[in-house]
Amino acid sequence: MSDSFFGNVGEAISNIGSGISDFLTGGVGTDPNRLISSFRSQGIPNGAERSSRGSSVSAQFSDAVKQKDWRVKISNDFIYTNNPVMDPLTQTGGLIFPYLPTITMSHSASYETIATSHTNYPFYAYKSSQVDDITITGQFTVQSEEEARYWLAAVHFLRTVTKMYFGQGSNLGNPPPICKLDGYGDFVYNNVSVVVKSFSVNLDKEVDYLAAQIDANAGSVKGTNVSYVPTLSTITVVVAPVYSREKIKSFDLAAFSRGELVVGNNGKGLGFI
């Protein structure tokens, strides 16, 4: 190749470097269009400009939408109130998944097959309907001691609500506490009564662990306690909706279809899903 070819390439590279230098030092400001214009003045071809059709239009939401907290939350006020270990949960009103979790839900209607001789098609007799278990799988990241204490509170909360009242204390003989499930707005999970059937959490050996201190001065737990929390973990919770006999008596399919049993009065759901 000729010396003129290498000379032109070298000049182009030099001009690009000059344009970037001007951009970084404020010579052309921070506007990408001005940077491209600077490149073009040095022989850079057209085609890299930002659109000049005016500012983009962002989505507009009402105040009610902006104020609605639609994060997935499992709560039970009695469990974490006045509890130093679970105190972080009082700040968020329950166990909130910090990132959008993966949720698996299903509803089913059960029919029994009636076997009839000499027929091509069976008959079905309706038996019952149910909301199947809801599986919630979410990631937790921990980058500070505050987040580590929240992780500890979340795991201890799940440990607690999967145990019955036994041995000593009040309410002896009662089953594990009933919780509330909320998430994704009014018509998805709105004040749904659930029991936590199981949960799992992975303590991976391939991640770092962060120390967290809890100052516990309640009951027989005294002083400062140190625990180590994974910086990345996955928590899976399996819950099942529960309804009392009295509540089931108030069920009205027509009202349910209109959403009245889902949203309820003033947006506080009645728990039916």
Residue pairs with C-beta under 8 A, 6 or more apart in sequence:
12 42
12 43
15 39
15 42
15 43
15 44
16 39
16 42
16 44
18 42
19 28
19 35
19 38
19 39
19 42
19 44
20 35
21 27
22 28
22 35
22 38
23 30
23 35
23 38
27 38
28 34
28 35
28 37
28 38
32 50
33 49
33 50
33 52
36 44
36 48
36 49
36 50
39 48
40 46
68 185
70 183
70 184
70 185
71 96
71 97
71 183
72 96
72 97
72 100
72 101
72 103
72 136
72 138
72 181
72 182
72 183
72 184
72 189
73 92
73 93
73 94
73 95
73 96
73 97
73 180
73 181
73 182
73 183
74 94
74 95
74 136
74 157
74 179
74 180
74 181
74 194
74 196
74 237
74 239
75 89
75 93
75 94
75 95
75 179
75 180
75 182
76 94
76 157
76 161
76 177
76 178
76 179
76 180
78 177
79 86
79 157
79 160
79 161
79 177
80 86
80 87
80 89
80 90
80 94
80 153
80 157
81 90
82 218
83 218
84 214
84 215
84 216
84 217
84 218
84 221
85 152
85 153
85 156
85 214
85 216
85 221
86 153
86 156
86 157
86 160
87 153
88 146
88 149
88 150
88 153
89 95
89 150
89 153
89 154
89 157
94 180
94 182
95 153
95 154
95 157
95 158
97 136
97 138
97 140
97 235
98 138
98 139
98 140
98 141
99 138
99 139
99 140
99 141
100 138
101 136
101 137
101 138
101 139
102 136
102 137
102 138
103 134
103 135
103 136
103 137
103 183
104 134
104 135
105 131
105 132
105 134
105 135
106 132
107 129
107 130
107 131
107 132
108 129
108 130
108 132
109 126
109 128
109 129
110 126
110 127
110 128
110 129
110 130
111 124
111 125
111 126
111 127
112 124
112 125
112 127
113 122
113 123
113 124
114 122
114 123
114 124
114 125
115 122
116 122
116 123
131 240
131 241
131 273
133 197
133 238
133 239
133 240
134 181
134 194
134 238
134 239
134 240
134 241
135 236
135 237
135 238
136 236
136 237
136 238
136 239
137 234
137 235
137 236
137 237
138 234
138 235
138 236
139 232
139 233
139 234
140 151
140 154
140 232
140 233
140 234
140 235
141 147
141 231
141 232
142 148
142 151
142 210
142 229
142 230
142 231
142 232
142 233
143 210
143 231
144 210
145 210
145 211
145 212
145 213
148 210
148 211
148 212
148 227
148 229
149 212
149 213
149 214
151 212
151 229
151 230
151 233
152 212
152 214
152 227
152 229
154 235
155 201
155 235
158 196
158 199
158 235
158 237
160 177
161 176
161 177
161 179
161 195
161 196
162 176
162 196
162 197
162 198
162 199
163 176
164 173
164 174
164 175
164 176
165 171
165 172
165 173
165 174
165 175
166 172
166 173
175 195
176 195
176 196
178 193
178 194
178 195
178 242
179 193
179 194
179 195
179 196
179 239
180 191
180 192
180 193
180 194
181 189
181 192
181 193
181 194
181 239
181 241
182 189
182 190
182 191
182 192
183 189
186 262
186 263
186 267
186 269
187 259
187 262
187 263
189 273
190 262
190 263
190 264
190 267
190 268
190 269
190 271
191 264
191 268
191 269
191 270
191 271
192 241
192 269
192 271
192 273
193 241
193 242
193 243
193 271
194 239
194 240
194 241
194 242
195 239
195 240
195 242
196 237
196 238
196 239
197 238
197 239
197 240
198 237
198 238
199 235
199 236
199 237
199 238
200 235
200 236
201 233
201 234
201 235
201 236
202 230
202 233
202 234
203 230
203 233
204 230
204 232
204 233
207 230
207 231
207 232
207 233
208 230
208 231
209 228
209 229
209 230
209 231
210 228
210 229
210 231
211 226
211 227
211 228
211 229
212 226
212 227
212 228
212 229
213 224
213 225
213 226
214 224
214 225
214 227
215 223
215 224
216 222
216 223
216 224
216 225
217 223
241 271
241 273
243 271
243 272
247 270
247 271
251 261
251 272
252 260
252 261
255 261
256 262
256 272
261 270
261 272
262 269
262 270
262 272
262 273
263 269
264 270
